[in-house]
Amino acid sequence: MTSVGTNGKLPVPERGFISSQPAENWEEGLITGNGTLGLNAYSRPNMERIIFTHEELFMPMGEPTVPVDQSADLPKIRELIAQGKYKEAERLQFENTGQEGFMYPDFYVPAFDLTIKREAQGEVRDYSRTVDFTTAEATVQWTDDAGTFRRQVFASREDGVAVIRITGDKPGALSLDLKLEPRERTDEFNKDTDIAKRSDESFKEHFGDLKSAATKDSLSFSARFLKAYEGSIQSLNGHARVVAKGGETSPNADGSLTVEGADEILILADIRLPREKGVSEFDQLAEKLTSVPTDYDKLLKRHAKIHGEIFNRVKLDIGGSAEDHLKTTEELLEISTWEDINKALIEKQFDAGRYNILCSTGKLPPNLQGIWGGTYVPNWASDYTHNGNVPSAIAANLPGNMPELTPAYTSYIESLIPDMELNAKHFFGARGIVLPSRTSTHGYNNAMNPNFAGGMWVAGAGKAAHFFYDYYLYTGDEAFLAEHAIPYMEKVALFFQDYLYEGPDGKWIFSPTQSPENWPEGSKSQATFNATMDVAVAKEVLNNLIEGSRVLGVNEDKIPVWEDMLAKMPPYMLNEDGIIKEWLTPKLGNNDKHRHSSQLYPLYYMMPEEIEADPELKEGFRKSVEFKLAEHWKDPTDRGFMSFGLVQLGQVVSTLGDGELSYLCLRHLVNRFWLNNLASMHNHRHLFNMDISGGQPALIIQMLVGSEPGKIRLLPALPEQWPEGAIEGVLARGAIEIERLEWDSESAEVALRSDETQTITLELDGTLHTVTLPAGKTERIRLER
C-alpha cells in the first residue's frame, strides 16, 4: 500500500481535490470515466456502491415515433401567425402530430452497481477521499480498528476497462462481499419520494430477465430490455474479473462473491450492449478481461499517459493560495463568499470542469449528466438538449485545448442527418435539415405539446454548425472543413433557402419560430415569428459558409445566393428600454423575465462586424445582460434558475469586454452550482448536470482571451479581482496556441505558437499591435499596460 498523507489521510493531489465526507446520494459520488465507461463511487467505508454507466446506454422505450408529414398545413400555420392567432397555430401543429403529448427520446440510465460490503470494525477515523484530475483516479481511504484501507478507481483509456483496487495495511485484512446488481432505486436522495417510486416503476417496465452471478474469480450481471426495437440495444452484459491476492474466494447463490483474508483485491470490469436479440457477449468480455494485465500501477500509468496529456495542456493561476489548495472541498465551499469568491476554488472548478467533460467524452459527446447517472427517471431524460445545454457543455473543448473531443459532437450530429432531413420535409416541406431541441438515439422531432412549440424551433442545426466551423478555425484542419463543415453547413443553408419568404418590406420572414422555451409578453403561446436567435444563427451559418468556401475555392455559384440571402435578413432591434428584442418585429414584446437568453446568441462567441460597428446595439446587449442579472439573481442564495443561463450571459459580456459583469456571472457560478465532489449542478447545489463543467471554464478563458481569425484580444474582460495571474495552453482561432499568458498591473507577456507563418493583431486594453508569428516557433511578446 502506498504511503498515506498527514494524520493518516490521503495526500492532496496537485491538480485535483480532497474531500472529508462520503456521498449521501449518487450526485455526491466521486466521478471518473474514459468517455465510454463511467464510474461513480459513493466512497463509503463499509457499504460501498460504485455505479457503472456506459455512454450508449439509452434505455429503449419502444420504436421511435416518426413525425407525420404535415407540411401541407404550413401555409395555414403561417397565416394564423400573421393574424396574431399564435395559440391556434401552435395547437394546429401539435394536433397534426397525432401525439398525446411531449415525447422524450430514450432515457439515459445506469447499467448496474458494484456493491462492496464489509463488516464494520469499530469507529471509522481519518477518512478522506480524493480525485486526481491528471490521472482520473478516484481514491477513498479510512482507518478503523482493523487497520487502514484504501479503494482506488479509474476507467482506462488504454485498455478500455474499469479498474478497482482494494488494499489494507495489514496482511489478510480484506474480508468482504462483492456483487453486481441493479442500481438502487431508493437511495438516500430519492427515498420516500415520488421519484423513487417512478424510478422503480420505470426499471420494472423496461428491464427483464435480470441475473447476477458469480464464480470463484468473476462477477456478472445481465438484463434484457423489454421495449427494445430494431436498431436499439437489446440487452445489457456486465462482467468483472476478480483477482484476490492471498485469502479465499467463494461464490454465493445470490450472485455475490465472498472474499476472506485477502491482502489485495483487483477488479477489472467492462460492459457490452448487444444490438441483436438473444445475443450474449459474456465470452468476449471474459476473454478481453483475461488479456488485461493485473498490475494496477502499470494499468494506471499507461492510462494516465493518455488522459494526462490532454488534461495537462491547460493551467489557470489567478493567485489561489497554496494553503487553500490543501483545504477540503467542504472547507473551500464554506469559506468562499459572495463578497470574496475563493481563488483556489475557482482554479479547482476550472480544472474539474475540463476533467468532467474529458472523462465523459468518448464516441459520443456528454449528455446532460455527462456519462453518469443514478436513476431510471433522469431529469429531462438526460438526453442531448440542443437549445442551450449541449453547447454549454462542449464550449471549452476548443479554447480549452481539447480539440480531439469535438469530433464526438460533430459525428453524433452527422449521424442524425437522415432524421433531420425528415423533420425539414415533414414540418416545412423543405430540403436541408432541422435539429430538434432534444435527441438521444434518434433525431426525430417529437418534442412538443399544446404549450411547447418545439416543432417550430428552426435554429438547432445551424447552432450546431457553429462547432463544425469553429473546429476548423481553432485547428486549421482544411480536410475537416471540406469533408464535414462545408457539407453540413450547406444542408443548413438549404433549409433556410426553402423556409424563408419575403415580407412586404423585402426582408425575410422566419415563420413559424420558437425562441427556446419562451413566449412573448402578453402571449400564451411559444408560437412566434422572426425569433432573434433564428436570424442570428442563419447569418452566422451563411457568413461562415461564404468564408469557408472561399478558403477552399469552392461553391462559386452558390456564394451569390448566400450573399443575397444575407442582404435580406431583418436587422437586430432594440425595445423602448434599449434592450435587445427577442423577436424582430414590433408585434411581439420581450418577456425578459424568462431564464433563457436566446436573443443574445450573436455575442456568445465572437463580435460580428455589424454589431461591432453599432455602439447603440452593443449597449443593447450589455443592458440585456444587466437586466437579466438584476431580475433573476438579486438573491445570491436563490435556488432557482439554470446554471448554463449564467454561462450564456457571461459569454455575451466577456465578448463585450465587460469584466465587472463577467465576474458577476462567475460569482454565481462558483458559489451556487458545485458540490463537494466538484461535480456541477443545474440548480443551486442540486440536480446533477454537466453544462457548466464545460461552460464555466469556457467563460473564464473568454474573459482572458478572445479570438477571431487574424486577431487575439488579451485580457478583454479581466476583472479587477485578478490583478495578476497566468493561463497556459489555451487555443485561439487561427490555429494558434497561447503557450502562456501572464499579466500584472503594468504589463502582459504572451507566448504564441503557430504551425503556419501568419501576421495577426494583438489587442490589449484597446491598443492594437501587429505581430508576425513564424511557423513552428514560439514567439514571446511583452506589452505594456
C-alpha positions, -999 to 999 in steps of 0.1 A, spaced: 0 0 0 13 34 -9 21 60 18 -7 80 34 -8 117 40 -7 138 71 -26 124 101 -33 91 81 -53 109 54 -47 109 17 -23 135 2 -40 163 -17 -34 159 -55 -16 188 -70 -43 191 -97 -74 176 -80 -92 178 -47 -96 162 -13 -130 157 4 -137 148 40 -172 134 36 -186 103 17 -216 107 -6 -250 109 9 -265 102 -26 -254 94 -61 -250 131 -70 -221 134 -45 -201 104 -56 -166 106 -69 -168 105 -107 -143 92 -132 -145 78 -167 -128 71 -200 -155 85 -223 -172 51 -227 -174 38 -192 -184 60 -163 -179 52 -126 -194 70 -97 -182 59 -62 -202 67 -31 -168 62 -13 -183 48 18 -160 26 40 -182 -4 46 -213 -3 25 -199 9 -8 -217 13 -41 -199 21 -74 -224 30 -101 -214 18 -136 -226 36 -167 -220 33 -204 -221 62 -229 -245 43 -252 -269 31 -225 -300 50 -236 -328 27 -224 -350 15 -253 -385 28 -247 -402 15 -279 -400 22 -316 -394 60 -321 -424 79 -335 -417 92 -370 -432 127 -374 -461 127 -398 -460 148 -429 -479 179 -421 -461 202 -445 -494 209 -464 -506 228 -434 -475 251 -432 -493 280 -452 -522 277 -427 -499 279 -397 -481 309 -412 -514 326 -419 -526 321 -383 -493 336 -370 -496 365 -394 -531 371 -380 -518 371 -344 -535 337 -337 -504 322 -321 -521 297 -299 -542 284 -328 -510 279 -348 -493 261 -320 -523 239 -314 -527 231 -351 -491 219 -354 -493 198 -323 -527 182 -333 -512 173 -367 -486 151 -350 -511 128 -335 -491 126 -303 -508 126 -269 -481 149 -255 -444 158 -253 -422 128 -261 -387 125 -247 -362 103 -266 -348 72 -249 -337 79 -214 -300 77 -203 -298 52 -174 -272 34 -152 -260 -1 -160 -256 -16 -125 -240 -11 -91 -209 -29 -78 -217 -33 -41 -188 -39 -17 -200 -49 18 -177 -52 48 -183 -58 85 -176 -26 104 -146 -29 128 -151 -1 153 -153 36 146 -142 50 112 -115 77 116 -90 96 94 -115 94 65 -106 112 32 -113 108 -5 -96 124 -35 -98 127 -72 -66 133 -92 -75 152 -123 -42 144 -141 -48 106 -138 -86 104 -134 -81 82 -103 -106 84 -75 -95 72 -41 -110 67 -7 -91 59 25 -101 53 61 -89 37 93 -108 16 118 -98 -10 145 -88 -35 118 -63 -11 101 -61 14 72 -79 6 40 -79 22 5 -100 18 -27 -88 33 -60 -109 35 -91 -104 46 -127 -116 37 -162 -87 30 -186 -85 49 -219 -57 25 -230 -73 -9 -220 -110 1 -222 -119 -14 -188 -128 -2 -153 -101 -9 -127 -107 -11 -90 -80 -19 -64 -88 -25 -27 -59 -27 -2 -52 -28 35 -21 -20 55 -20 -55 71 -17 -89 55 -50 -108 52 -71 -78 63 -96 -78 34 -128 -97 40 -159 -86 21 -187 -94 -3 -188 -82 -39 -218 -82 -62 -230 -67 -95 -267 -58 -91 -293 -34 -103 -290 3 -94 -306 10 -61 -338 28 -69 -344 42 -34 -311 56 -23 -310 84 2 -315 111 -24 -348 95 -37 -360 76 -6 -397 80 2 -403 104 -26 -423 102 -58 -391 100 -79 -381 68 -61 -415 52 -69 -413 64 -106 -377 51 -109 -387 17 -96 -417 16 -119 -396 26 -149 -370 -1 -141 -397 -28 -139 -413 -16 -171 -381 -17 -191 -358 -43 -176 -363 -80 -176 -345 -114 -172 -322 -99 -145 -294 -121 -134 -265 -116 -110 -239 -144 -109 -205 -152 -95 -177 -177 -99 -146 -181 -78 -129 -153 -98 -157 -133 -116 -190 -114 -112 -216 -108 -139 -249 -90 -144 -273 -93 -173 -306 -79 -183 -329 -78 -213 -347 -46 -224 -384 -52 -226 -391 -24 -251 -362 -29 -274 -367 -23 -311 -349 -29 -343 -316 -10 -342 -317 -3 -305 -296 -21 -278 -313 -53 -269 -296 -64 -237 -270 -55 -211 -240 -76 -203 -217 -67 -174 -187 -88 -164 -160 -83 -138 -128 -103 -132 -118 -105 -96 -82 -112 -87 -77 -117 -49 -41 -119 -37 -40 -142 -7 -71 -154 11 -100 -174 -3 -130 -166 -26 -163 -184 -27 -194 -177 -50 -228 -175 -34 -262 -185 -46 -274 -149 -47 -248 -139 -72 -223 -124 -48 -187 -133 -42 -172 -136 -7 -136 -128 -3 -119 -138 30 -85 -128 43 -70 -113 11 -41 -89 10 -53 -71 -21 -83 -73 -44 -82 -61 -81 -114 -59 -101 -114 -54 -139 -148 -48 -154 -165 -39 -187 -199 -36 -203 -214 -48 -236 -247 -37 -251 -257 -62 -278 -279 -50 -306 -290 -84 -317 -318 -103 -299 -307 -133 -278 -270 -125 -283 -247 -127 -253 -212 -111 -253 -200 -126 -220 -175 -148 -237 -159 -118 -254 -160 -98 -222 -143 -126 -202 -117 -131 -230 -109 -94 -230 -106 -91 -192 -83 -122 -191 -60 -104 -215 -56 -73 -194 -26 -72 -171 -33 -74 -133 -7 -49 -123 -27 -19 -111 2 6 -112 11 -4 -148 -26 -1 -159 -29 33 -142 4 46 -157 -5 38 -193 -40 52 -189 -27 83 -173 -3 89 -201 -33 94 -225 -56 112 -201 -30 134 -186 -15 145 -219 -49 161 -227 -58 174 -193 -24 189 -185 -23 212 -216 -41 240 -198 -35 256 -164 -51 286 -147 -33 306 -120 -52 336 -106 -35 336 -72 -52 308 -53 -30 302 -22 -11 270 -16 -27 268 18 -62 270 3 -53 243 -23 -47 219 6 -81 225 21 -110 201 16 -137 210 -8 -161 212 21 -139 239 36 -134 258 3 -172 259 -3 -177 272 32 -152 300 31 -160 312 -5 -184 340 0 -204 363 -23 -181 392 -15 -149 372 -18 -151 341 -40 -122 319 -32 -95 319 -59 -83 284 -52 -119 272 -55 -122 289 -89 -89 272 -100 -101 238 -88 -135 242 -105 -118 253 -137 -98 221 -136 -128 200 -125 -149 213 -154 -123 203 -180 -118 169 -162 -155 162 -161 -160 168 -198 -129 149 -208 -140 119 -187 -175 119 -202 -165 123 -239 -159 92 -259 -175 82 -292 -204 104 -281 -204 139 -265 -215 143 -229 -253 142 -224 -270 163 -197 -254 142 -170 -221 137 -188 -217 99 -186 -230 93 -151 -265 86 -137 -282 73 -107 -319 69 -116 -341 53 -142 -362 85 -145 -334 111 -151 -343 148 -153 -352 157 -189 -343 121 -199 -306 130 -195 -307 135 -233 -289 158 -256 -307 191 -252 -295 213 -280 -312 246 -273 -286 255 -247 -273 227 -226 -250 207 -250 -234 239 -265 -225 249 -229 -211 215 -220 -187 214 -250 -179 252 -250 -144 247 -236 -133 218 -258 -117 241 -284 -104 271 -264 -96 247 -236 -72 228 -259 -91 195 -261 -99 197 -298 -100 159 -302 -132 159 -282 -151 180 -307 -155 152 -334 -175 132 -309 -201 160 -311 -199 166 -349 -200 129 -358 -230 125 -335 -248 154 -352 -239 139 -386 -254 106 -375 -288 124 -371 -289 139 -406 -314 114 -421 -338 121 -393 -332 159 -395 -339 158 -432 -372 141 -425 -380 168 -399 -374 195 -425 -395 178 -451 -424 168 -428 -428 200 -409 -418 226 -435 -418 209 -469 -382 219 -472 -349 204 -482 -320 206 -458 -320 197 -421 -338 207 -388 -324 196 -355 -349 192 -327 -343 206 -292 -339 170 -278 -323 139 -291 -306 107 -279 -309 76 -300 -327 93 -329 -332 128 -342 -370 129 -349 -388 159 -336 -414 148 -311 -406 175 -285 -438 194 -284 -472 196 -267 -500 221 -267 -479 245 -247 -444 238 -261 -439 247 -297 -408 226 -301 -417 218 -337 -412 255 -346 -376 258 -335 -355 261 -366 -322 273 -353 -309 239 -340 -290 226 -369 -274 260 -376 -265 263 -339 -247 230 -342 -229 243 -373 -211 268 -352 -189 240 -337 -182 224 -371 -168 257 -384 -151 266 -351 -133 233 -351 -117 244 -384 -109 279 -371 -92 265 -340 -73 237 -357 -68 249 -393 -79 214 -404 -89 221 -441 -97 184 -446 -124 187 -419 -136 219 -434 -140 203 -468 -154 169 -457 -176 178 -428 -181 215 -420 -189 228 -455 -212 199 -465 -230 202 -431 -235 240 -433 -247 236 -469 -276 214 -456 -284 241 -430 -284 268 -457 -305 247 -480 -332 246 -453 -332 283 -448 -333 288 -486 -366 269 -488 -380 280 -455 -376 318 -457 -400 340 -476 -401 378 -482 -422 402 -463 -438 434 -476 -405 453 -468 -384 428 -488 -369 413 -457 -371 376 -449 -398 364 -426 -389 335 -403 -422 318 -396 -431 298 -376 -404 301 -349 -398 294 -313 -374 314 -292 -364 284 -270 -389 278 -242 -400 314 -241 -432 333 -251 -437 370 -259 -451 394 -233 -488 391 -231 -489 359 -251 -499 325 -240 -481 307 -268 -445 300 -278 -455 301 -315 -440 332 -330 -421 346 -359 -387 363 -365 -371 350 -334 -338 368 -330 -318 336 -324 -330 321 -357 -319 352 -376 -285 353 -358 -279 316 -365 -288 319 -402 -265 349 -406 -236 331 -388 -240 300 -410 -242 319 -443 -212 341 -434 -192 310 -424 -202 292 -455 -191 320 -477 -158 324 -458 -151 287 -457 -160 282 -493 -135 309 -504 -108 293 -483 -113 261 -503 -121 277 -536 -155 261 -539 -191 270 -543 -185 300 -566 -221 295 -580 -237 293 -545 -219 323 -529 -241 349 -547 -272 331 -535 -260 331 -499 -250 368 -502 -284 377 -515 -300 358 -485 -278 378 -461 -289 411 -477 -325 403 -469 -320 394 -432 -341 415 -408 -319 438 -387 -315 434 -349 -338 457 -329 -339 473 -295 -371 478 -274 -381 510 -258 -358 503 -228 -328 499 -251 -327 461 -246 -323 436 -275 -356 424 -288 -361 387 -287 -384 388 -317 -375 412 -346 -409 427 -350 -428 455 -332 -458 430 -329 -441 408 -302 -428 422 -269 -400 408 -248 -405 385 -219 -372 392 -203 -381 376 -170 -376 342 -187 -345 322 -178 -334 316 -214 -315 344 -232 -315 331 -268 -318 365 -283 -282 372 -271 -268 344 -293 -250 368 -317 -224 376 -290 -219 341 -274 -186 335 -291 -174 364 -312 -182 400 -321 -199 402 -356 -188 432 -376 -223 446 -378 -226 448 -340 -190 460 -336 -199 489 -358 -230 499 -339 -223 513 -304 -261 515 -296 -265 479 -305 -236 468 -283 -250 488 -254 -283 470 -260 -266 436 -255 -249 449 -223 -282 463 -210 -299 430 -217 -274 411 -195 -275 437 -168 -313 435 -167 -313 396 -166 -288 396 -137 -307 422 -118 -340 405 -124 -331 369 -118 -301 369 -95 -308 396 -68 -307 370 -41 -273 351 -41 -290 322 -22 -319 318 -46 -323 281 -55 -339 286 -89 -328 292 -125 -304 272 -146 -266 274 -143 -259 274 -180 -280 306 -184 -253 324 -164 -227 310 -188 -246 325 -217 -249 359 -200 -212 357 -192 -202 349 -227 -220 379 -240 -205 404 -216 -170 389 -220 -173 394 -257 -183 430 -250 -152 433 -228 -171 440 -196 -151 425 -168 -174 436 -140 -205 419 -154 -185 388 -164 -172 385 -129 -207 389 -115 -218 359 -136 -188 340 -123 -197 348 -86 -230 330 -90 -214 300 -109 -186 294 -84 -207 296 -52 -240 281 -62 -237 251 -85 -209 228 -73 -209 200 -48 -180 187 -26 -172 161 -53 -167 190 -78 -195 178 -100 -216 206 -114 -253 211 -109 -282 226 -129 -298 242 -98 -285 256 -66 -263 227 -54 -288 202 -67 -296 183 -99 -265 167 -114 -257 183 -147 -226 188 -168 -235 221 -186 -212 244 -166 -184 219 -164 -178 230 -199 -194 264 -197 -176 278 -167 -140 271 -180 -151 285 -214 -163 317 -197 -130 321 -178 -110 316 -209 -132 341 -228 -126 367 -201 -88 363 -205 -85 356 -243 -108 365 -271 -100 355 -307 -111 356 -343 -91 348 -374 -63 373 -375 -69 388 -341 -64 379 -305 -77 400 -276 -57 397 -245 -75 402 -211 -106 415 -228 -128 412 -197 -103 410 -169 -119 417 -135 -102 439 -110 -102 410 -86 -75 393 -107 -47 420 -108 -21 394 -117 -21 358 -129 -14 334 -158 -31 309 -180 -12 283 -201 -20 263 -231 -53 277 -244 -61 278 -281 -71 308 -302 -89 309 -335 -64 309 -364 -49 277 -351 -27 294 -325 -17 281 -292 -12 306 -264 15 287 -245 14 312 -217 -2 345 -210 10 362 -178 -1 396 -165 2 421 -137 -9 457 -134 19 470 -155 23 446 -184 12 414 -201 36 388 -216 23 362 -241 40 333 -258 23 323 -290 29 294 -314 15 287 -348 23 259 -372 19 283 -401 36 317 -406 9 344 -401 6 380 -392 -20 388 -366 -33 417 -345 -29 416 -307 -52 439 -287 -45 448 -251 -65 475 -232 -78 489 -265 -43 492 -281 -36 472 -313 -2 456 -320 8 438 -352 28 406 -347 42 381 -372 43 345 -359 70 323 -375 59 287 -384 66 262 -357 84 286 -333 73 302 -301 70 340 -303 72 358 -270 57 393 -268 57 417 -238 32 446 -239 29 475 -215 -5 482 -200 
